[in-house]
Amino acid sequence: MSKELHAAPPRWPWVLFGLFFLLFGGSLLYSAHYRDGQPSAAQLNPSELDKIIKSPDLQLANVLYQSRCAVCHGELLQGRSGPNLTDAYWIYGKGTATEIIHILRVGVITKGMPAWENVLQETEMAQLTALILTKQDSNPPGAKAPQGVKTR
């Protein structure tokens, strides 16, 4: 028998596989926590959310809303296929900042509301939340009939 058949298999394929796994896995972990250098949904703490709610960038929030939300909730948040966001009635929760941002993150897939946590940055969802809260009781024309439970 030849000596070649008794030689140990080369290690370099395993080394390359290990390096690939570490690099690819590490990039996935990084992207799960950061997008475009911004903290992801899991990293915006309540005080940061509160700061954005108290002094929102309504121009940015309106651009985000018109491009992502208006198709279902109407240009004035009055409701279309999605519910009216300006009245005192809420289908899920009581319309608090924490509850609104949670719905933005996870969506309500069974009702057609997409989860935005992998699309929008946490600060963008906070800006949208602030916009919704500033439009409460604005009574826009053509508002959809109340849905859910009266919360205030």
BELJOVEN-V983974 format. One record per residue. N is the residue number from 0. PHI is phi in whole degrees, -180 to 180 (999 if undefined). D_FIRST is the distance of its C-alpha to the first C-alpha in Angstrom with 2 decimals. Layout:
n->{N/N}
phi->{PHI/PHI}
d_first->{D_FIRST/D_FIRST}
This chain:
n->{0/1/2/3/4/5/6/7/8/9/10/11/12/13/14/15/16/17/18/19/20/21/22/23/24/25/26/27/28/29/30/31/32/33/34/35/36/37/38/39/40/41/42/43/44/45/46/47/48/49/50/51/52/53/54/55/56/57/58/59/60/61/62/63/64/65/66/67/68/69/70/71/72/73/74/75/76/77/78/79/80/81/82/83/84/85/86/87/88/89/90/91/92/93/94/95/96/97/98/99/100/101/102/103/104/105/106/107/108/109/110/111/112/113/114/115/116/117/118/119/120/121/122/123/124/125/126/127/128/129/130/131/132/133/134/135/136/137/138/139/140/141/142/143/144/145/146/147/148/149/150/151}
phi->{999/-83/-66/-61/-72/-100/-75/-68/-64/-66/-91/-59/-63/-70/-64/-63/-60/-63/-63/-59/-61/-64/-67/-66/-63/-64/-68/-66/-63/-62/-69/-71/-106/-136/-133/53/76/-104/-60/-82/-55/-76/-111/-85/-82/-57/-70/-67/-61/-61/-61/-67/-63/-75/-139/-76/-94/-67/-66/-62/-59/-67/-62/-61/-62/-64/-84/-114/-114/-61/-59/-103/-104/85/-61/-107/67/-78/94/-136/-74/-92/-71/-65/-102/-106/-92/-89/-105/-132/-79/-121/79/-116/80/-80/-57/-62/-71/-64/-66/-64/-64/-61/-64/-97/70/-134/-56/-66/-105/93/-87/-73/-82/-102/-62/-98/-113/-102/-74/-60/-65/-68/-65/-67/-65/-63/-60/-62/-60/-60/-68/-73/-94/-59/61/-82/47/-69/-63/71/-64/-68/-60/-57/-132/93/-111/-69/-113/-151}
d_first->{0.00/3.70/6.56/8.46/7.58/8.81/11.82/15.23/17.03/19.72/23.11/25.37/25.78/27.04/29.31/30.79/31.30/33.05/35.27/36.23/37.11/39.21/41.06/41.73/42.66/44.87/46.70/47.37/48.80/50.92/52.29/53.16/55.52/56.81/57.85/59.28/59.60/61.93/61.49/60.42/62.44/61.17/62.41/66.09/68.04/71.45/73.45/71.80/72.53/76.10/76.55/75.54/77.76/80.73/80.41/78.43/77.81/79.58/79.02/75.24/75.51/77.63/75.20/72.34/74.51/75.66/72.16/70.41/73.03/76.17/74.80/74.93/77.44/79.88/80.87/83.30/81.12/83.52/80.84/79.69/76.82/76.08/78.76/81.62/80.57/84.11/85.82/85.89/83.71/79.98/77.61/74.95/76.24/79.45/78.76/77.96/75.85/73.00/73.09/73.38/70.41/68.37/69.18/68.28/64.88/63.87/66.16/67.45/64.99/66.85/69.96/68.33/68.40/65.09/63.40/63.85/61.75/58.84/61.24/64.01/63.94/65.58/68.47/69.08/69.26/71.67/73.82/73.93/74.94/77.72/78.96/79.16/81.08/83.53/84.34/85.34/88.75/89.04/90.12/88.79/90.44/88.84/87.05/85.15/86.67/85.53/82.39/81.25/83.18/85.89/84.73/87.70}
